[in-house]
Amino acid sequence: MRAMRLAVVGLLLLFCGAIGRAQAPEVGTVYKPGDTVRVVVTLKSPLVVTRAQVRFTLDGEPRPDQRGFHNYLDCDNVTKISDTEYEIAGRVIDDDASGKYKLSWFYLYSNGAEKQYVVGQDFQQVVLVRVENPAHVKFPEIKDVTVKP
């Protein structure tokens, strides 16, 4: 009887682990400074989009040698694909920190109005990108600070 319980518990753990792995979003393409991140937004009905902005935020803190670098990525170059589909693109810049970035929100603008779409409220997909930036800065320690008369 004990062996059967252990077997059932083991199968449940395997099953739960498989579900967790299946739902965990993966980071596909790795972007470097100068690369373009392209996000395609598909709407349920047509909209004339005049402007858009997508914001990715760094998941965690920048590496110690990249403190002071940007911890977000913005995309705001809009290309209409169809009446319900738009590509919003932006470049990874030289001072974007390395790491995994999550899409946090995006704005769509139409006829002078705007709407913010937020992950978890307006859509459920977890969208991830990874940035690898070899740049770093090592700030020296302060030797002395004085006030001159």
C-alpha positions as a Markdown table, in Angstrom:
| # | Residue | x | y | z |
|---|---|---|---|---|
| 1 | Met | 0.0 | 0.0 | 0.0 |
| 2 | Arg | 2.8 | 2.4 | 0.9 |
| 3 | Ala | 4.6 | 1.6 | -2.4 |
| 4 | Met | 1.4 | 2.4 | -4.3 |
| 5 | Arg | 1.0 | 5.8 | -2.5 |
| 6 | Leu | 4.6 | 6.7 | -3.3 |
| 7 | Ala | 4.1 | 5.7 | -6.9 |
| 8 | Val | 1.0 | 7.9 | -7.1 |
| 9 | Val | 2.8 | 10.8 | -5.5 |
| 10 | Gly | 5.7 | 10.4 | -7.8 |
| 11 | Leu | 3.5 | 10.4 | -10.9 |
| 12 | Leu | 1.7 | 13.5 | -9.6 |
| 13 | Leu | 5.0 | 15.3 | -9.1 |
| 14 | Leu | 6.2 | 14.3 | -12.6 |
| 15 | Phe | 2.9 | 15.5 | -14.0 |
| 16 | Cys | 3.0 | 18.8 | -12.2 |
| 17 | Gly | 6.6 | 19.3 | -13.2 |
| 18 | Ala | 5.7 | 18.7 | -16.8 |
| 19 | Ile | 2.8 | 21.2 | -16.7 |
| 20 | Gly | 5.1 | 23.8 | -15.1 |
| 21 | Arg | 7.7 | 23.3 | -17.8 |
| 22 | Ala | 5.1 | 23.5 | -20.5 |
| 23 | Gln | 3.7 | 26.8 | -19.2 |
| 24 | Ala | 7.1 | 28.4 | -18.5 |
| 25 | Pro | 7.8 | 31.0 | -21.2 |
| 26 | Glu | 11.1 | 30.6 | -23.0 |
| 27 | Val | 13.4 | 33.3 | -24.3 |
| 28 | Gly | 14.1 | 32.7 | -28.0 |
| 29 | Thr | 16.3 | 35.2 | -29.8 |
| 30 | Val | 19.1 | 36.9 | -28.0 |
| 31 | Tyr | 19.5 | 40.5 | -28.9 |
| 32 | Lys | 22.7 | 42.6 | -28.9 |
| 33 | Pro | 23.1 | 46.4 | -29.1 |
| 34 | Gly | 22.1 | 47.5 | -32.6 |
| 35 | Asp | 19.6 | 44.6 | -33.1 |
| 36 | Thr | 15.9 | 45.4 | -33.6 |
| 37 | Val | 13.2 | 43.9 | -31.4 |
| 38 | Arg | 9.9 | 43.4 | -33.3 |
| 39 | Val | 6.6 | 42.9 | -31.5 |
| 40 | Val | 3.5 | 42.0 | -33.5 |
| 41 | Val | 0.2 | 43.0 | -31.9 |
| 42 | Thr | -3.0 | 41.4 | -33.3 |
| 43 | Leu | -6.2 | 43.1 | -32.4 |
| 44 | Lys | -9.7 | 41.4 | -32.4 |
| 45 | Ser | -11.2 | 44.2 | -34.5 |
| 46 | Pro | -9.7 | 46.9 | -36.9 |
| 47 | Leu | -8.2 | 50.1 | -35.5 |
| 48 | Val | -6.3 | 52.9 | -37.2 |
| 49 | Val | -3.1 | 53.1 | -35.0 |
| 50 | Thr | -1.3 | 56.4 | -35.4 |
| 51 | Arg | 1.4 | 55.7 | -32.8 |
| 52 | Ala | 2.4 | 53.0 | -30.3 |
| 53 | Gln | 4.8 | 52.3 | -27.6 |
| 54 | Val | 5.9 | 48.9 | -26.1 |
| 55 | Arg | 7.8 | 48.7 | -22.8 |
| 56 | Phe | 9.9 | 45.7 | -21.7 |
| 57 | Thr | 11.4 | 45.8 | -18.2 |
| 58 | Leu | 14.4 | 43.9 | -16.9 |
| 59 | Asp | 13.5 | 40.9 | -14.8 |
| 60 | Gly | 15.7 | 41.6 | -11.8 |
| 61 | Glu | 18.6 | 43.9 | -11.3 |
| 62 | Pro | 21.4 | 44.8 | -13.8 |
| 63 | Arg | 24.7 | 43.1 | -13.3 |
| 64 | Pro | 27.0 | 45.0 | -10.9 |
| 65 | Asp | 29.2 | 46.1 | -13.8 |
| 66 | Gln | 26.1 | 47.5 | -15.6 |
| 67 | Arg | 24.5 | 49.4 | -12.8 |
| 68 | Gly | 23.4 | 52.7 | -14.3 |
| 69 | Phe | 22.5 | 51.1 | -17.6 |
| 70 | His | 18.9 | 51.1 | -18.8 |
| 71 | Asn | 16.7 | 48.4 | -17.2 |
| 72 | Tyr | 14.0 | 48.8 | -19.8 |
| 73 | Leu | 13.6 | 48.5 | -23.6 |
| 74 | Asp | 11.2 | 50.7 | -25.6 |
| 75 | Cys | 9.8 | 50.0 | -29.0 |
| 76 | Asp | 7.8 | 52.8 | -30.8 |
| 77 | Asn | 8.4 | 52.3 | -34.6 |
| 78 | Val | 4.9 | 51.2 | -35.9 |
| 79 | Thr | 4.3 | 49.4 | -39.2 |
| 80 | Lys | 0.8 | 48.4 | -40.3 |
| 81 | Ile | 0.6 | 44.8 | -41.4 |
| 82 | Ser | -3.2 | 44.7 | -41.7 |
| 83 | Asp | -6.2 | 46.5 | -40.3 |
| 84 | Thr | -5.9 | 44.3 | -37.1 |
| 85 | Glu | -2.2 | 43.7 | -37.0 |
| 86 | Tyr | 0.7 | 46.0 | -36.3 |
| 87 | Glu | 4.4 | 45.6 | -35.8 |
| 88 | Ile | 6.1 | 47.8 | -33.2 |
| 89 | Ala | 9.9 | 47.8 | -33.3 |
| 90 | Gly | 12.7 | 49.3 | -31.4 |
| 91 | Arg | 16.5 | 49.0 | -31.3 |
| 92 | Val | 18.6 | 47.7 | -28.4 |
| 93 | Ile | 20.9 | 50.5 | -27.5 |
| 94 | Asp | 24.5 | 50.5 | -26.2 |
| 95 | Asp | 23.5 | 51.2 | -22.6 |
| 96 | Asp | 20.7 | 48.6 | -22.2 |
| 97 | Ala | 21.7 | 46.2 | -19.5 |
| 98 | Ser | 22.1 | 42.4 | -20.2 |
| 99 | Gly | 19.4 | 40.1 | -19.0 |
| 100 | Lys | 15.9 | 38.8 | -19.5 |
| 101 | Tyr | 13.2 | 41.4 | -20.2 |
| 102 | Lys | 9.5 | 41.0 | -19.8 |
| 103 | Leu | 6.9 | 42.8 | -21.9 |
| 104 | Ser | 5.1 | 45.0 | -19.2 |
| 105 | Trp | 2.7 | 47.1 | -21.2 |
| 106 | Phe | 2.0 | 48.8 | -24.5 |
| 107 | Tyr | 0.1 | 51.9 | -25.6 |
| 108 | Leu | -1.9 | 52.2 | -28.8 |
| 109 | Tyr | -2.8 | 55.7 | -30.0 |
| 110 | Ser | -5.7 | 56.4 | -32.5 |
| 111 | Asn | -7.5 | 59.6 | -33.5 |
| 112 | Gly | -6.0 | 61.6 | -30.5 |
| 113 | Ala | -6.9 | 59.0 | -27.9 |
| 114 | Glu | -4.7 | 56.4 | -26.2 |
| 115 | Lys | -5.2 | 53.1 | -24.5 |
| 116 | Gln | -2.7 | 51.2 | -22.3 |
| 117 | Tyr | -2.7 | 47.4 | -22.5 |
| 118 | Val | -1.2 | 45.7 | -19.4 |
| 119 | Val | 0.1 | 42.1 | -19.1 |
| 120 | Gly | -2.2 | 40.1 | -16.9 |
| 121 | Gln | -5.2 | 42.5 | -17.3 |
| 122 | Asp | -5.6 | 43.1 | -21.1 |
| 123 | Phe | -3.7 | 40.0 | -22.4 |
| 124 | Gln | -2.2 | 37.0 | -20.7 |
| 125 | Gln | 0.8 | 36.1 | -22.9 |
| 126 | Val | 4.2 | 36.4 | -21.2 |
| 127 | Val | 6.5 | 37.8 | -23.8 |
| 128 | Leu | 10.2 | 37.6 | -23.1 |
| 129 | Val | 13.4 | 38.8 | -24.8 |
| 130 | Arg | 17.0 | 38.4 | -23.8 |
| 131 | Val | 19.7 | 41.1 | -24.2 |
| 132 | Glu | 23.4 | 40.3 | -24.1 |
| 133 | Asn | 25.5 | 43.4 | -23.9 |
| 134 | Pro | 29.3 | 43.0 | -23.3 |
| 135 | Ala | 29.6 | 46.7 | -22.3 |
| 136 | His | 30.3 | 47.5 | -18.7 |
| 137 | Val | 31.5 | 50.4 | -16.5 |
| 138 | Lys | 33.7 | 50.1 | -13.5 |
| 139 | Phe | 33.4 | 53.3 | -11.5 |
| 140 | Pro | 36.4 | 54.0 | -9.2 |
| 141 | Glu | 36.1 | 54.5 | -5.4 |
| 142 | Ile | 36.2 | 58.2 | -4.2 |
| 143 | Lys | 39.6 | 59.2 | -2.9 |
| 144 | Asp | 38.5 | 62.6 | -1.5 |
| 145 | Val | 35.8 | 65.2 | -1.8 |
| 146 | Thr | 36.4 | 68.8 | -0.7 |
| 147 | Val | 34.7 | 72.2 | -0.9 |
| 148 | Lys | 36.8 | 75.1 | -2.3 |
| 149 | Pro | 36.4 | 78.5 | -0.7 |
